[in-house]
Amino acid sequence: MNRNRLPRWVNALIDRIADAPMSPIGRIAARRLGVPAPAGTVAVTTFEDRPTRVLIAPVNYSGQGREWARALEAADPSISARNMAVDVPGGFSFESDLVVPVGTYHNGTEWQRRQFEAASQATHVLIEAEEPPFGRILGRSVEAQVAALVERGVDVAYLAHGTDVRLPSRHMAAHPWSHYADPALYTPRAETLAARNIRLVTESRRPVFVSTPDLLDDLPTAHWCPVVVDPARWASKRRHERSGPLRVAHAPSVSTVKGTQLILPALEALAADGVIDLTLIQGVPSAAMPEAFAAADVVIDQVRVGSYGVAACEAMAAGCIVVGHVTPHVRAAVFARAGMTLPVVESDPQAIDGVLRDLASVSDRSELRRAGIDFVHHVHDGRMAAQVLRDAWISPAVDTIEEGIEDASRS
């Protein structure tokens, strides 16, 4: 449904219902999400008996909640880390330590209370995308659920994933190709939610992390916690450079955001000219994606957002050259924090033809491929993410704590 085509009063009504989840209409809407499973049949989070116990919940976008949990455990044997995710029908399924049916998450009061008690046994809880980790208890209020955890002695932090805090007005002002300007997206609601979430995490005065470096524009005091991919899973035995068309792949998972419609005419023209061999990766399960990337020389990520994410890292780990639009500002932020140059080949929608022709003319692209593999190994294999979470939140150095106290006293 394209909300831009609806009357203003209809959109206002939809937003009013969404903003009042505990109202009678909100309760009716929640029931449409499904009935809860019978009491006691859905598991809750359990931890190993270790001094530090970390829960990451409740969205697991692109499987990152679980990846961060595994990274923490690999970095420190004193940590038991678990993630929990809501199973959304029709969405992408990623492995998780605990998957909760959507009906139970929203409407299963018995499970919600048990999961809260389980989370209270954690020392730390990382809340993803500003979503309530325990469904609709305590008025489905993130603030109220956080306060309840803090009262139990749990240290809570937030982690923003993307659209939850990416402010459309700021993005459109800074990016001429911004996907928020596309008529297929309903920007007013995204603006409201992002502004609300930015205010929530800022006023909470709790540690805040972002999964992609561009989000530092929206949350300047946050810490970049890099996304994690398993290099071993994506590694492939690459064939030697070959003659013939450049093998180009593009996965238009969210075509409006990726900018597929802006580059597809150029890609089809290049294919018709024999410059590239084009593959659109659609309907391929996650388990088969390493093989799909291994067959490509180049993967076009996105040309609108101005940053990069999980898909680009997976493609680089597979030995592909990644092409996408990443702003100089984001590239500088990556270098400042990681000490490495981001090896994504720059291209906006208008430049895609020339960029691919240039790559096709290069006889030996092994150095470009190696740069991507090395970058993922050093920045996105989990070690840097675990270090950021530990240093900025779980076990901060004494001087970091003192700086925070000084900042609080000055304010």
VOTI-131566 format. One record per residue (C-alpha): residue in three letters; z, y negated, x. Coordinates in steps of 0.2 Angstrom, whole numbers. Each point is the difference from the previous one (the first is absolute). Layout:
NODE  resn      z      y      x
NODE   ALA      Z      Y      X
...
***
This chain:
NODE  resn      z      y      x
NODE   MET      0      0      0
NODE   ASN     -5    -17      7
NODE   ARG     14    -12     -6
NODE   ASN    -11    -15      4
NODE   ARG    -10      5    -16
NODE   LEU     16     -1    -11
NODE   PRO      6    -15    -10
NODE   ARG     13    -10      9
NODE   TRP     13      5    -14
NODE   VAL     -3     18      3
NODE   ASN      3     -1     19
NODE   ALA     15    -10     -4
NODE   LEU      7     14    -11
NODE   ILE     -4     13     12
NODE   ASP      9     -9     14
NODE   ARG     15     -4    -12
NODE   ILE      2     19     -3
NODE   ALA     -1      4     18
NODE   ASP     13    -13      5
NODE   ALA     12      7    -13
NODE   PRO      1     19      3
NODE   MET     16      2    -10
NODE   SER     -5     -9    -15
NODE   PRO     -5     10    -16
NODE   ILE    -18     -1      4
NODE   GLY      3      3     18
NODE   ARG      9     16     -4
NODE   ILE    -14      6    -11
NODE   ALA    -13     -4     14
NODE   ALA     11     10     12
NODE   ARG      0     15    -11
NODE   ARG    -19      1      1
NODE   LEU      2      4     19
NODE   GLY      7     17     -5
NODE   VAL     16      9     -5
NODE   PRO     12      5     13
NODE   ALA      2     17      6
NODE   PRO     15     10     -6
NODE   ALA     16     -5      7
NODE   GLY      4      7     17
NODE   THR    -18      7      3
NODE   VAL     -6    -14     12
NODE   ALA      8     -1     17
NODE   VAL      8    -15      9
NODE   THR      0     -5     18
NODE   THR     10     10     12
NODE   PHE      4     -4     18
NODE   GLU      4     10     15
NODE   ASP     18     -2      7
NODE   ARG     -4    -14     12
NODE   PRO      9    -17      4
NODE   THR    -15    -10     -6
NODE   ARG     -8      4    -17
NODE   VAL    -15    -10     -5
NODE   LEU     -9      0    -17
NODE   ILE    -18     -8     -2
NODE   ALA     -5     -2    -18
NODE   PRO     -8      0    -13
NODE   VAL    -19     -2      2
NODE   ASN     -6      9     16
NODE   TYR    -17    -10      0
NODE   SER    -12     10     11
NODE   GLY     13     12      5
NODE   GLN      9    -13     10
NODE   GLY     18      2     -6
NODE   ARG      0     18      6
NODE   GLU     -9     -5     17
NODE   TRP     13    -13      3
NODE   ALA     14     12     -4
NODE   ARG     -7     13     12
NODE   ALA     -2    -13     13
NODE   LEU     18     -5     -1
NODE   GLU      6     18      2
NODE   ALA    -12      3     15
NODE   ALA      7    -16      8
NODE   ASP     18      4     -2
NODE   PRO      9     17     -3
NODE   SER     15     -9     -8
NODE   ILE    -11     -5    -15
NODE   SER     -4     10    -15
NODE   ALA    -14    -10     -9
NODE   ARG     -7      5    -17
NODE   ASN    -13     -8    -12
NODE   MET     -2      1    -19
NODE   ALA    -15     -4    -10
NODE   VAL     -5     -2    -18
NODE   ASP    -14     12     -5
NODE   VAL    -13    -11     -9
NODE   PRO    -13     11     -9
NODE   GLY    -18     -4      5
NODE   GLY      6     -9     16
NODE   PHE     -2      6     18
NODE   SER     12     14      4
NODE   PHE      9     -1     17
NODE   GLU     13     12      7
NODE   SER     18     -6     -3
NODE   ASP     17      7      3
NODE   LEU      4     -3    -19
NODE   VAL    -13     -2    -14
NODE   VAL      7     -6    -16
NODE   PRO    -11      2    -17
NODE   VAL     -4    -18     -6
NODE   GLY      8      4    -17
NODE   THR     17      5      8
NODE   TYR      0    -15     12
NODE   HIS     -2    -12    -15
NODE   ASN      9      9    -14
NODE   GLY     11     13      8
NODE   THR     17     -8      0
NODE   GLU      8     16      6
NODE   TRP    -11      1     15
NODE   GLN      1    -19      3
NODE   ARG     19      1      1
NODE   ARG      0     16     11
NODE   GLN    -13     -8     12
NODE   PHE     11    -16      1
NODE   GLU     15     11      5
NODE   ALA    -11      9     13
NODE   ALA     -6    -16      7
NODE   SER     18     -6      1
NODE   GLN      2     13     14
NODE   ALA    -12     -8     11
NODE   THR      5    -13     13
NODE   HIS    -17     -9     -3
NODE   VAL    -12     -2    -14
NODE   LEU    -17     -8      3
NODE   ILE     -8     -6    -16
NODE   GLU    -19      0     -1
NODE   ALA    -11    -13     -9
NODE   GLU     16     -8     -8
NODE   GLU     -1     14    -13
NODE   PRO     17      7     -8
NODE   PRO      4     16      9
NODE   PHE     10      7    -15
NODE   GLY    -12     -4    -14
NODE   ARG      7     -9    -15
NODE   ILE     19      1      2
NODE   LEU      9    -17      3
NODE   GLY    -14     -8    -10
NODE   ARG    -13      6     11
NODE   SER      5    -14     12
NODE   VAL     -3      2     18
NODE   GLU     14    -13      4
NODE   ALA     12      9    -11
NODE   GLN     -4     17      8
NODE   VAL      1     -8     18
NODE   ALA     17     -8     -5
NODE   ALA      7     17     -6
NODE   LEU     -6      9     16
NODE   VAL      8    -14     11
NODE   GLU     16      2    -10
NODE   ARG      0     18      6
NODE   GLY     -2     -5     18
NODE   VAL    -18      3      2
NODE   ASP    -11    -12     11
NODE   VAL    -15     -4    -10
NODE   ALA    -17     -8      7
NODE   TYR    -17     -3     -8
NODE   LEU    -17      5      5
NODE   ALA    -15     -9     -7
NODE   HIS    -17     10     -1
NODE   GLY    -13    -13     -5
NODE   THR     -4     -6    -17
NODE   ASP     18     -1     -4
NODE   VAL      2    -15     11
NODE   ARG    -17     -6      4
NODE   LEU     -2    -17     -9
NODE   PRO    -17     -1     -7
NODE   SER      0    -19      1
NODE   ARG      4      0     18
NODE   HIS    -12     14      4
NODE   MET    -15     -9     -9
NODE   ALA      4    -16      9
NODE   ALA     -1      8     17
NODE   HIS    -14     13     -3
NODE   PRO    -17     -4     -6
NODE   TRP     -3     18     -5
NODE   SER     16      3     -8
NODE   HIS      0     14    -13
NODE   TYR     12    -10    -11
NODE   ALA    -15    -11     -4
NODE   ASP    -10     14     -7
NODE   PRO     -1      0    -19
NODE   ALA      4     18     -1
NODE   LEU     18     -4      5
NODE   TYR     13     -8    -12
NODE   THR      8    -12     13
NODE   PRO     13     -9    -11
NODE   ARG     11     15     -2
NODE   ALA     -2      4     19
NODE   GLU      5    -18      4
NODE   THR     16      1    -11
NODE   LEU      5     17      7
NODE   ALA     -3     -4     18
NODE   ALA     10    -17     -2
NODE   ARG     14      9     -9
NODE   ASN      1     13     14
NODE   ILE      0    -12     14
NODE   ARG     14    -10     -8
NODE   LEU     10     17     -3
NODE   VAL     -1      6     18
NODE   THR      2    -18      7
NODE   GLU     16     -4    -10
NODE   SER      7     17      3
NODE   ARG      3     -4     18
NODE   ARG     -2     18      4
NODE   PRO    -12      7     14
NODE   VAL    -18      0     -5
NODE   PHE    -15      9      7
NODE   VAL    -18      0     -4
NODE   SER    -13     14      3
NODE   THR    -15    -10      5
NODE   PRO      1    -16     12
NODE   ASP    -10    -11    -12
NODE   LEU     16      0    -12
NODE   LEU      9    -10     13
NODE   ASP     -9    -15     -7
NODE   ASP      9      3    -17
NODE   LEU     17      6      8
NODE   PRO      1     -9     17
NODE   THR     17      6      4
NODE   ALA     -4     18     -3
NODE   HIS     -2     13     13
NODE   TRP    -17     10      2
NODE   CYS      3     18     -3
NODE   PRO    -17      8      5
NODE   VAL     -7     13    -11
NODE   VAL      0     18      7
NODE   VAL    -13     13      2
NODE   ASP      1     17      9
NODE   PRO    -13     -1     14
NODE   ALA      0     19      2
NODE   ARG     -5      2    -19
NODE   TRP    -15    -12      2
NODE   ALA     -6      4     17
NODE   SER    -17      8      1
NODE   LYS    -12      7     13
NODE   ARG    -13    -13      0
NODE   ARG    -18      5      3
NODE   HIS     -9     -9     15
NODE   GLU     -9    -16     -4
NODE   ARG    -16      4     -9
NODE   SER    -17     -8     -4
NODE   GLY     -4     -4    -17
NODE   PRO      8    -11    -14
NODE   LEU     18     -6      2
NODE   ARG     11     11    -11
NODE   VAL      9    -13    -11
NODE   ALA     14      5    -12
NODE   HIS      9    -11    -13
NODE   ALA     14      6    -12
NODE   PRO      0    -12    -15
NODE   SER     17      5     -7
NODE   VAL      2    -17     -7
NODE   SER    -17     -7      1
NODE   THR      4    -18     -6
NODE   VAL     14     -1     14
NODE   LYS    -11      8     13
NODE   GLY    -15    -11     -4
NODE   THR    -11     15     -3
NODE   GLN    -11    -10    -12
NODE   LEU     -3    -14     13
NODE   ILE     -6     12     13
NODE   LEU     -9     14     -9
NODE   PRO    -17     -9     -1
NODE   ALA      0     -3     19
NODE   LEU      6     18      3
NODE   GLU    -14      8    -11
NODE   ALA    -13    -11      8
NODE   LEU      5      5     17
NODE   ALA      0     19     -5
NODE   ALA    -18     -3     -7
NODE   ASP     -5     -7     16
NODE   GLY      7     15      9
NODE   VAL     13    -10     10
NODE   ILE     15      9     -8
NODE   ASP      3     16     -9
NODE   LEU     12     -6    -14
NODE   THR     14     11     -8
NODE   LEU     11     -7    -14
NODE   ILE     16     11      0
NODE   GLN      5      2    -18
NODE   GLY     11     13     -8
NODE   VAL      4      8     16
NODE   PRO     18      7      0
NODE   SER     12     -6     14
NODE   ALA      0     16      9
NODE   ALA    -19     -1      2
NODE   MET     -1    -18      7
NODE   PRO      2      5     18
NODE   GLU    -16     10     -1
NODE   ALA     -8    -14     -9
NODE   PHE      4    -12     13
NODE   ALA     -4     12     14
NODE   ALA    -18      0     -6
NODE   ALA     -2    -19      2
NODE   ASP     -3    -12     15
NODE   VAL      6    -15    -10
NODE   VAL     11     -3    -14
NODE   ILE      0    -16    -10
NODE   ASP     17     -4     -6
NODE   GLN      1    -16    -10
NODE   VAL     -8    -17      1
NODE   ARG     10    -11    -11
NODE   VAL     19      1      3
NODE   GLY      0     -6     18
NODE   SER     11     14      7
NODE   TYR      1     19      2
NODE   GLY     10     15     -6
NODE   VAL      2     18     -1
NODE   ALA    -19      5     -2
NODE   ALA     -5    -10     15
NODE   CYS     13      9     11
NODE   GLU     -5     17     -7
NODE   ALA    -18     -4      5
NODE   MET      4     -6     17
NODE   ALA     11     15      3
NODE   ALA    -15     11     -5
NODE   GLY    -10     -8     14
NODE   CYS    -10    -12    -11
NODE   ILE     -5    -18      3
NODE   VAL      8    -10    -14
NODE   VAL     -9    -15     -7
NODE   GLY     10    -12    -11
NODE   HIS      5    -18     -2
NODE   VAL     16     -5      9
NODE   THR      4    -18      2
NODE   PRO      4     -7     18
NODE   HIS     17     -4     -7
NODE   VAL      4     18     -4
NODE   ARG     -8      6     16
NODE   ALA     12    -12     10
NODE   ALA     15      6    -10
NODE   VAL     -4     18      5
NODE   PHE     -2     -4     18
NODE   ALA     16    -10      0
NODE   ARG     10     14     -7
NODE   ALA     -9     15      7
NODE   GLY     -7     -6     16
NODE   MET    -17      7     -3
NODE   THR    -16     -7     -7
NODE   LEU     -5      7    -17
NODE   PRO    -17      9      3
NODE   VAL     -7     -2    -18
NODE   VAL    -17     -7      2
NODE   GLU     -1    -16    -10
NODE   SER    -12     -3    -14
NODE   ASP      1     -9    -16
NODE   PRO    -12      4    -15
NODE   GLN    -14    -12      7
NODE   ALA      1      7     18
NODE   ILE     -1     19     -4
NODE   ASP    -18      2      2
NODE   GLY      0     -8     18
NODE   VAL     16      9      5
NODE   LEU     -7     17     -5
NODE   ARG    -17     -3      9
NODE   ASP     10     -5     16
NODE   LEU     10     16     -1
NODE   ALA    -15     11     -3
NODE   SER     -8     -7     15
NODE   VAL     14      5     12
NODE   SER     -4     16      9
NODE   ASP     18      4      5
NODE   ARG     14     -4    -12
NODE   SER     13     11      8
NODE   GLU     10    -15      6
NODE   LEU      1     -8    -17
NODE   ARG      6     17     -7
NODE   ARG     13      2     13
NODE   ALA      7    -17     -3
NODE   GLY      3      5    -18
NODE   ILE      8     16      4
NODE   ASP     12     -8     13
NODE   PHE      5    -14    -12
NODE   VAL      5     12    -13
NODE   HIS     10     11     13
NODE   HIS      9    -15      6
NODE   VAL      3    -10    -16
NODE   HIS     -2     11    -15
NODE   ASP      7     17      5
NODE   GLY     17     -4     -7
NODE   ARG     10     -5     16
NODE   MET     -3    -18     -3
NODE   ALA      5      1    -18
NODE   ALA     16      9      3
NODE   GLN      5    -12     14
NODE   VAL     -3    -15    -12
NODE   LEU     10      8    -14
NODE   ARG     14      4     12
NODE   ASP      1    -16     10
NODE   ALA     -1    -12    -15
NODE   TRP     10     10    -12
NODE   ILE      7     17      3
NODE   SER      8     -3     17
NODE   PRO     -3    -18      5
NODE   ALA      5     -6     17
NODE   VAL     16    -11      0
NODE   ASP    -10    -16      5
NODE   THR    -11      3    -15
NODE   ILE     16      1    -12
NODE   GLU      7    -16      8
NODE   GLU    -16     -9     -2
NODE   GLY      0      4    -19
NODE   ILE     18     -6     -2
NODE   GLU     -4    -16      9
NODE   ASP    -15     -2    -12
NODE   ALA     10      3    -15
NODE   SER     14    -13      6
NODE   ARG    -13    -13      3
NODE   SER     -7      2    -18
***
